[in-house]
């Protein structure tokens, strides 16, 4: 709801509803600093009326903008380091802020050994890697082609991320028809499902990413549904069952596998024979519905950020797998994909002007229940975060059985309820989402995730992880990744050489990793 100043050192944070386990969730959700230096913040404001014309005061303004923290001269540093240089898309530098209280309170001994930080934008990976191997920078992220040489390095470290990369489709018939390429076949459920089964996710992750792993769900292995026990959402019975059901595996008596765990462990999502069967069904449906004339060429426009080699390789794989899935159906020889470089491809999809894109969502790994409402069910018309243009989750009905009674509501409303919103028809009957145990909330979320994926408007491909090398000059705070604190951060980094010693070392030694 807002903030209220109590005194110079106290702020009341006023919430719309009580916060569950505030001792954990409040600091967890306030990890980014939002304090401002008021005199400069006020000076940086600009005022405009409804027509966009500048006005003198905030009282007469319809819109207020600010360029606070947009340049060095309009930034006030207040942490362990202060900014000393900033050039957009080029470089940002910091030096030790001797006025920071932590350098004088006796509670940070041995920490923050770094005196100066310089971050330089290096657009080309090859140049970045060369700079690292020359000892000029202290770390470098790796790409798939680097792994053969560096995978066994003692200086490599892997950082799991809470992000899933997916192929997202536009399913709005009118918009697709405007494209004039036959891509309106994407409205056929079996066409999208066939694409999903045509992708070998394990191969994709190994061949085209440095550290990614095969991805099947909207939420990846980083998500924890109970922050007090560390229990994994993806490893829960409900989380596993959702994936097994989405990809058509069966278990138990008469099933393909004896147990849920066996079925989940066998999950690949790849079945080209099934993809080809589905594509044959899709062709018949498209022709019968008058969506496709049965003969014309079909081109699916796939938008990517840039034309780096790795993007070309990923696109080529998708195109080849799609064409393989079309074999034996009426689509054979008629369907292909085209790659369009579009740095604003998210915005293009938001407006319905792309057929397919990569989309990546994640974050808040210890709060999985809010992800669906925040990322996936909020706006089928592109006015929110949802990437799946045309997929209206307010019209998708989902039924849960609660205390022996069936409750039906839209997928969008269920996700809003899980996002702690009051939803008519749900809250008044079931109470608040937080009234339920973590296990029950986990089951609700898994049901929603399964429902969203059931229509294949997005196809998860891989869970993102980062492989990187750190310099022989430095030691990370920890050799093991720990959720929230990762490898300890800059404050726990120590050094084997100071700058002068390092310059002498690299001048007389060839660095090997």
N, C-alpha and C positions, 0 to 999 in steps of 0.2 A: 504493500500500500504506500510506503514512503519512509522517510527518515526524519527524525526530530532531534535537533541538537539540545542536549541537556546542559552541558558545560563544555569547557575547552577540550576535555579529554573523554567525553562520554556522548554516545549517540544511541538513541532508541531506534531499533529497527521494528517497524510495524508491519505485520503480515496479515494477509487476507484470511488465513486460517492458521490454527496452531501447527507448529512444526514438530513432527515426530522425531524423537531422539535428537533434539537440537544441539546437544553437545558434540554430536558427530556431523550432522548434516549442515549446520550453519557454517562452521569453518570449511567444510568440504566444498560448499557452494560459493564461498567468498575467497577463493584462492587467488583471484586477480585483483590487484589494488585498484580502487576507484576513488581514492582521495584526490582532491585537486587543490592547488594553491589559489585560493579565492580571488585575490586582487588581480592576478594575471588571467585567471579564467574569465572574469568579468570583462577585462579589457579586450579579450579575444572574441567576444560576441559580436555578431552582426544581425541587424533586424530588417525584415522585409514584410511588405503588406501582401494581401491576397493575390495581387498581380505580379509579385516578384520585384516590386520597386523598393529600394532601400528607404527606410524610415529611421528616425532619430532615436526612439526609445522602445524599450521592450513592451511597454503598455500598449502602444499603438501597432505592434507587430503581430502578424499572423504566423510568421515563421521566424525562429531564432536558430542561427547556425554559429559554429565556433571553429576556429582553426587552432585551438589550444592543443599543444603537443604535436603539431604538424611540422614544426621546424625547431632547430636548436634554440633560437632566440625566444621561442614561445613554449619552452619546456622547463619545468623546475624538477630537479632530481631530489629524491628524499630517502633513498635506500643505501645499500652498501657501496654503490657506484653512481657516478654522475656522468651524464652524457657530455662529451667534448666535441663530437663531430657528427654531422648527419648530412648525407646526400642521398636523396631518394633513388632507390634501385641501384645504388653504388656501394655505399659504405656507411657504417655507424660505429662510433668508438666511444668507449667509456674509460674512466680512470677511478681509482679509489676515492671515495667520498669520506674524507677524514672527519667530517662532522657527524657521521652516522654513529648512533649511540652504541651499537654493538662492538665497535672497536675499543670501547672504553669501559664496558661493564663487567669484564672478566669472565663472561659466560660463553665467549666464542674463541677461546684460545686454540690456536692451531688451525682455525678455519679461515676461509677467505684469503688464501695465500696469493691469489692472483692480484696483481697491481693494475694491469691495463688489459682491456679487451678490445679487439678490433675485429669486426664482422664485415667481410667483403663479399659482395655478390659476384659469383663466377658462373656465368650462364652455361658454359659447356662443361660436361662432366669430365671429359678427357683433360681439359686444362686444370680443373679442380684436383683431379687425381695426381697430375704431374706436380702441382704446387705442394701437395701433401708429401709426395715421395722425395721432394727437394727440401723438406723440412720447413716450408714457409707457413703452413697452417697446421693446426693441431688435430684435426679430425676430418674424415671424409666418409660420406655415405656411399655404399657400393651398389652397383647395378648387377644384373644377372650375369653379364659377360665377365665380370670381375671375379666371380666366385670360384672358378676353377683354379685361379692363382692364389686367392687369399682366404679361402674357406677354412684352411687349417692354421691360419696365422694366430700366434699367441696374443696379438693385439686386436683381434676382431671381437666385437660384442654385438649382441642382438637385442633390440628393443621391441617388445611386442606393443602393438597399437590397438586401440579399441575401434578400429575402422574396418569396414567391409566394402570392397569395391565390387560393383555390380554393373551389368548391362541393363539399362533402363529404356523402356519402349514408350513411345507415344501411341495411345490407343483411341484418340479422338478421330472418328471417321471423317467428319467434315474437314478438319485441319489436314489430315493425311491426304484426302482427295485433292485439296488445293495444291499439294506438292506435285501432282501430275506424273508420278513415277510408278504408280501401281502399289505404293507402300501401304495403301489402305487394307491390304491383307493382314496387317498387324492387328486388326481388330478381331481376328479369328483366334480364339483361345488356344486351339491345338497348334497353330503356327508358332506361337510364342513358346508353348510347352515343348514342341519339337526342337526349337533352338536350345532350350535349357538342357535337354537330354543329349544334345549333340556336342556339348562342351565337356572335355576331359579336364576337370579342374586341377587335378594333381599335376598333369602334364603342363598346364598353363602356368601354374605357380612356379614350377621348377624351371621351365624354359624361359619365362619372361620376367620373373621377379628375382631379386636377390635373396629375399628371406620370407616371402609370402607363403602361406599355406592354403590348401584347397578350402574354399569357403562355400557354405551351404545356406546359412541363415542370415537374417538381417543383423543379428547381434552375434559377435564372435566370441572366442574363448576367453577374452579379457573380462567379460562382464561377471560381476559377483552379485547374486540376488540377496545375500544376507551379509552385510558388511561386518557384522560382529563375529561371524564364524568363517568368513571367506569362502562360503560355498558357491561353486560356479553355476551360473545360469545355464550355460551350454552343456555342462555335465550333469545337470539335474535330470530326473526321470521325465519331467514334463518337457524340458528343453530337447532332450534326445527324441522323445516320441514325436514332437512336432516335425523334426527333420525326417525321421523315418516315414511318417505319413505323407509329407509333401512329396517325397521322391519315390513313393510307391512300394517300399519294402514291407514285408509282412513277417510276423514272428508269433511264436506260440503254437498251439495245436493246429496243424494244417498249414502253417506259415513257412516261409523260406528259411527262417532262422529260429532257433529254440528260444532265445531270449531277446529282450529289447537291446541289451548291451551288445550282443552279437550282431544284431541288425545294424545298430548305429556304427559299430566298428567297421562294418563292411560297406558303409555308405560311400559311393563315388559320385552319384548323380549323373553318371555317363552311361548311356545305352543307345548306341547308334541305331540298332534294329528298331527299338521303340520309337526313336526320333523319326525314322522313315515311315513307320506305321501311322504316327500322328500327322505327319506331313501329308500323307495320302488322304486322311480324313479332312484335314484343313483345306486341301484343294477342292474336294467335293463340296464342302460347306460353302466355300467362297463362291464357287460357280453357281450353286443352287440359290444362294442368297442374292445373286446379281452383284456381288462385291468385286468379282473378277471375271473377265471375259473368257478365261481359259487359254488364251494364246499370247497375249502381250507380254513383253519383257517387264520384269519387276526389279526395281532398284531400291534398296534400303540404304538411306543416307545415314552413315555413322559418323558422328562429329567427335573430333579429338582436339586436344589442346594445342599440340604441335606435331610436326612431322619427323620427329626424331626416329632413329632406326627402330627403337623398341616399340614405338607406337605403330609403325608400319608392320612390324612382325606380329603384334597382337591383332591388328585389324586383318591381316592376311589369314591368320589362323581362323578367326571368326568367319570370314568369307568362305574359306575352304570347307569348314565344318558345316556351314549352312547349306552349301551346294551339295555336300555329301548327303545331308539329311533329306534333300529334295529328290534324290535318286529313287526311281521306281514309282514316283508320283507324277501327277500332271504338271507339277512345278519344275520337273527336271529340265535343266538347260535354260530355264526362263528367269530364275531368281539369282541375284547377286547383290553384293554390298558395294557402296562407294565410300571412300574416306574423305571427309571434308575437314580441313584444318580451321578451327574456330576458337580463338582464345576466350570468347564469351559463350562457350557452348551451353553452360548452365542457363544463362539468360535466354539463349535461343530455344532451349527446351521449355523454359517457363512460359514462353509465348506460343508454344506448340509448333514451332517451325523447324524442329529436328525430328527425324524418325527414331533415332537411337543414340545414346551417349553412354560413356562411362559415368557412373555416379558413385560417390563415396560419402558415407555417413558414419558417425560414431561419436565418441566422447562420453563423459560421465559414466565411466566403467563401473562405478559402485552404485549406480542409480539406473538400472536398466528399464524400470517400469515406465519412465517418462519418454523414452526414445521414440516409441511409435507415434505418439501425439506430436512430438516436437519435430519429427523428420518425415513421417510417412503417411499421415492421414489428414493433413490439415487443409489441403487446397488442390483439388484436381484441375483447377483452371490456371495453375501457375502463380497464384497470388500469395502463396506461402512457401514453405520449405519443400513441399512434396515435389519430387522430380517426375513422377509417373503421370504425365499430362493426360487427362481424360479419364483417369481411374478414380471414380467417385466413391469413396469409402462410406459416404453418408447413405449410399443405396445398397451396400453390402450388408446383409443380415447375418448375425452370428448369435448362436444360442449356447448358453452355459447352463449347466444343472447345478443349482445352489440349494443345499439342504433338501434335496429331493424334488425341487421344483424347477421347471425349465424357465429361463429368462432370455428373451430375445430382444436385441437392440442392434443398431447399426455398428459396424466396426469402428466408425469414427467416434460414436458416443462411448463405446467401451474404452477406447484409448484415451478419450478426454477424462473419463472417470479415473482411469489409472494414473492420469496426470494431475490428480487431486482436484479436478473441477467438479462442481455440483452439476449433475446431469439429470434432468427430469425423466422419470421412468426407471432410473437405475439407483441414484442416491436415495430417493425416498423409499425404495423397497429394500435395498441391500445395505444402506448406510455408506459410510466413507470407505474408500479403497484401503486406507490405512487401518481400518478396524480388523482386517484379516491378517493372519500369520504370514510370514515371509514365504512359506511353502505354498500357501494358497495364492498369494499374489504372483508368485512364480508361475503357477499353473494358468492363471488368467492370462498373463503376458504371453506364455507359450501358445495358448489358444489363439490369441490375436495375431501373433507372428505367423502361425500356420495359415490362418485365414487370409492374411495379406498375400502370402506367397502362393496360395492356391491358384491364383489367376495368372501367375507368371508374367505380370506386367514389368517385373524386374527379376533378373536372374543373377543371384550372387555368384561370384567367380572366385575371389580369393580374399582371405583375411590378411590385412596389411601388417607387416613387421619391417623393421629397418635393420639392415646389417651395416656396420660401420667399422672403420679402423680408427684407433686413437694413437697419437704420436708416442714414440719412445720417450719423449720429453716429459710426459705426464703420467700420473696414476689416477684412475677413477676412485671415487670414494668407496665403492663396493664392487666386487667381482660378480655379484649376483644381482639380478633385477628384482626390485621390490616395488610392488604397486604403490603408487602415489609418490614415493621418494625416488623411484627409478634407480640410478646408479649413484645417488648421493648429490648430484648437481655440482655447480661451480664452487659452492661453499666448502665442499669436502675434497676438492681436487688438490692433489699434492704434486710436487715437481721433482724430477731427477736432476734437472739443470736449470740454472737461471738463464736469462737471455744471452748474456755474454758467453757463458760456458756452452750453451747450445749452438751458438754461431760458430764457435771454435770446433765443436764436435762435428757438425755437418760439413764444415770446410775440409775436414781431414778424413771423413769416413763416408762410405756409401751406405745409405739407409736401406735395409732390407726388411720386408714384412711378410 
